[in-house]
Amino acid sequence: MPESDIETGIDELKCESEKVKGVYDLQGRKIEKITAPGLYIIDGKKRLVK
């Protein structure tokens, strides 16, 4: 059977926004204000805050 005939049950994924806005710690918790130095995820990118 050709691969194109095999159904996987997975439909196309749709994403409303590709870029995540906001500041998060490495545990995934949303941070309102950065109060200590460390690694943060800011607008979807890892950043080192000194």
Rosetta silent file (secondary structure, phi, psi, omega in degrees, C-alpha in Angstrom):
SEQUENCE: MPESDIETGIDELKCESEKVKGVYDLQGRKIEKITAPGLYIIDGKKRLVK
SCORE:     score description
SCORE:     0.000 S_00000001
   1 L     0.000  128.883  177.561    0.000    0.000    0.000 S_00000001
   2 L   -64.238  149.185 -178.268    1.493    3.425   -0.909 S_00000001
   3 H   -60.822  -29.536 -178.995    2.231    5.751    1.995 S_00000001
   4 H   -68.736  -18.102  179.425   -0.177    8.370    0.622 S_00000001
   5 H   -90.509   -7.353 -177.743   -3.081    5.923    1.147 S_00000001
   6 L   -86.927  126.695  176.593   -2.328    5.351    4.842 S_00000001
   7 L   -94.626  134.044 -178.324   -4.429    7.400    7.252 S_00000001
   8 L  -103.993  -16.126 -176.567   -2.770    8.387   10.515 S_00000001
   9 L    83.739    4.833  179.172   -5.651   10.223   12.193 S_00000001
  10 L  -104.291  120.851  176.581   -3.532   13.349   12.481 S_00000001
  11 L   -90.073  171.800  177.640   -4.978   16.450   10.861 S_00000001
  12 L   -63.669  135.754  179.220   -3.074   19.578    9.937 S_00000001
  13 L   -84.189  136.780  178.332   -2.063   21.607   12.978 S_00000001
  14 L  -119.124  131.289 -178.531   -3.201   25.208   13.075 S_00000001
  15 L  -118.073  127.337 -179.798   -1.469   27.787   15.240 S_00000001
  16 L   -70.935  -40.597 -178.885   -3.070   31.126   15.983 S_00000001
  17 L  -139.365  123.496 -179.407    0.185   32.834   16.884 S_00000001
  18 L   -78.442  -24.556 -177.708    3.636   31.498   16.134 S_00000001
  19 L  -106.198  125.450  179.209    5.353   33.907   18.500 S_00000001
  20 L   -85.131  128.450  179.315    4.667   33.683   22.215 S_00000001
  21 L   -99.681  142.921  176.896    4.529   37.066   23.905 S_00000001
  22 L   122.191  179.446 -179.269    5.509   37.561   27.524 S_00000001
  23 E  -119.602  129.936 -178.544    8.173   36.589   30.026 S_00000001
  24 E  -132.217  151.016  172.505    8.394   33.057   31.459 S_00000001
  25 L   -86.577  178.492 -175.814   10.832   31.261   33.748 S_00000001
  26 L   -71.781  -11.246  174.594   12.372   27.934   32.745 S_00000001
  27 L   -88.525   -3.358  177.781    9.586   26.043   34.547 S_00000001
  28 L    91.156    7.753  178.804    7.038   27.685   32.234 S_00000001
  29 L   -82.703  134.832  178.901    5.507   30.039   34.812 S_00000001
  30 E   -72.266  133.386 -177.781    4.509   33.456   33.503 S_00000001
  31 E  -110.634  127.973  178.105    6.494   36.273   35.133 S_00000001
  32 L   -79.463  -40.014 -177.330    4.993   39.750   35.473 S_00000001
  33 L  -144.052  131.181  178.586    8.244   41.482   36.462 S_00000001
  34 L   -76.955  117.508 -177.055   11.836   40.188   36.398 S_00000001
  35 L  -111.497  -12.040 -177.559   13.161   40.618   39.944 S_00000001
  36 L  -139.943  150.396  176.704   16.274   38.408   39.909 S_00000001
  37 L   -67.247  154.375  178.293   19.042   37.609   37.434 S_00000001
  38 E   154.576 -169.249  178.476   18.825   34.315   35.582 S_00000001
  39 E   -91.197  133.179  179.212   17.557   32.612   32.443 S_00000001
  40 E  -136.868  157.285  172.404   14.138   33.660   31.161 S_00000001
  41 E  -102.978  112.665 -177.148   12.092   33.062   28.046 S_00000001
  42 E  -116.750  116.990 -178.761   11.224   36.485   26.668 S_00000001
  43 L    52.637   41.291  174.966    8.916   36.618   23.639 S_00000001
  44 L    85.115    1.860  179.794    9.723   32.996   22.781 S_00000001
  45 E  -123.890  141.778  177.941   13.532   33.265   23.023 S_00000001
  46 E   -73.860  131.753 -178.747   15.835   32.252   25.872 S_00000001
  47 E  -133.281  143.938  174.683   17.587   35.265   27.400 S_00000001
  48 E   -98.531  121.028  178.913   20.166   35.679   30.171 S_00000001
  49 E  -106.236  123.315 -178.732   19.307   38.554   32.505 S_00000001
  50 L   -95.218    0.000    0.000   22.185   39.817   34.620 S_00000001
